[in-house]
Amino acid sequence: MSQDPLDLELATTAILADTHDVRGLLEMLARQLSATLGSKVTVEREGGILRKSKQIRALRVAFGAKTFVAEVARGSVVTAIALESGGIRIRTDKVEMGDWLAGLLAELQVAASSNQASRMALEQIVNGGRPTGGIL
């Protein structure tokens, strides 16, 4: 397995360039992160009790004190990074999608150094859903 560090700026640019539809990007992230990170990922779908939609309303990915939040509002996606301490949200910073994705990939990369599930999630996201022999 290669131990070369992932170029996060290049990976972020490539992912955003390959994804013309932000909702499609959220769907891909939700699918791949949920499959590998489990309870760290929360996906809210549109619809009510009687009508469930496949459209994502919100995606949240928690890494310790940081939670990466992407919410669909009025047809656009609002991204933010929330900081918590002792279960209390201290601050939420709205960020651009590119910065949000770069931050998410950076947290995945840190977690990947000691966690197989995080490594797999990072590889699949960077490689468009295809597992590899190891990019890290």
N, C-alpha and C positions, 0 to 999 in steps of 0.2 A: 504494500500500500504506500502510496506517495505521501510524504509529509510536507509538501509544499503548501505554504499558506495561501488561502483563497484571497484573490484580489477583490475585495468587497465592492469597490467602486465599479469595476468592470462587470462583476456579476449583477449588480443593481441595474446598470445601464442595459445589459443584455436582456434581463427579465422584463424591464419596462418596454424595451424596443420590441420584444416578441409578443407583448400583450397589448393589443389595440383596445381592448375592452376592459375597463377597470373592474367591472363586476365579474368578468371572466377570471381576472387575476385573483380576486378575493375567493372565488369558487375553487380555483386551483390550490391556493394557499390553505383554505379550510380543509379540503380533501386530504392534502398531503400532510399537513401538520396534525390534524385529528388522528390520522392513521398511525403516526409515529409518536406523538407527544401526549395523546390521551387527555387527561384531566387538566393539562395546562392550557388547553384550547377550548374556547366557548364560541359556539356558532349560534346566532339567532336568525331565524328565518322569518320572512314576511308572512302575513296571514293571521287568522285568529284561531279560535278553538275548533270551529267547524271547517275552516278553509286554510290548509297549509300550502305554502308556496315553496318552490325550490329556490327562489331568490333570497339572497343573503341580506339581512337587515344590518347585522353587526358581526364582526369577528374580533375576538379578544384572545391574545396570547400572553400568558404570564410567565415571567422569568424572575423569580425572587421578588425584589422590590419594584420592578418595572413591569407594566402591562402595556402592550401594544394594542391600540384600539383603532379599528376602521369601521365607520358607520356610514351607511347609505342614507342620505338626506336630500330629498327633492331632486333625485336623479344624479346627484354627485356624491363622491366619497370624501368624507372628512376623516383625516387620520390624526391620531394623537398618541402621546406617550405619557402614561400616568405613573407617578411615583407614590409608593405606599410605605408606611412604616407602622408596624404593629397592627396591621389590618385597617389602618385609617389612611385614606387617600390624602396625601399632602399637597400634591400639585399635579395638574394636567396641562401639558404643553401641546398645542396644535402644531403640527409639522406638515410639510409637503410630503406627498406620496413617496418621492424618491428618498427623502431623509428617513421616513418611517420604515421603508423597506430595507434601507442600508442598516438602520439600527436593529431591526429584527434579525437580519442576516448576521450582524456582529454578535448579537446575543446567542444565536444558534451556534456560531463558530466557537465561542467561549465554552458553551455547554458541550459541544461536540468533542472537545479535548478529553472529556471524562465520561461521556455518556453516549452509548451506541445509538439510542433512539434519536437523539439530537443530531448525531452525525448523519444518520440515514435521512432525516428530514432535510438537512442542509443540502446533501447531495442530490436528493430528488428535486428540490426547488431549483437549484442552480442548473441541473441537467434536464429541466423540463419534464419531470416526472419519471425519468428513467434512472433506476439505480445504476451505479457504476462500481468499478473496482476500487474506488477511493480517490476523492479529490483532495482530501486533507492530508 
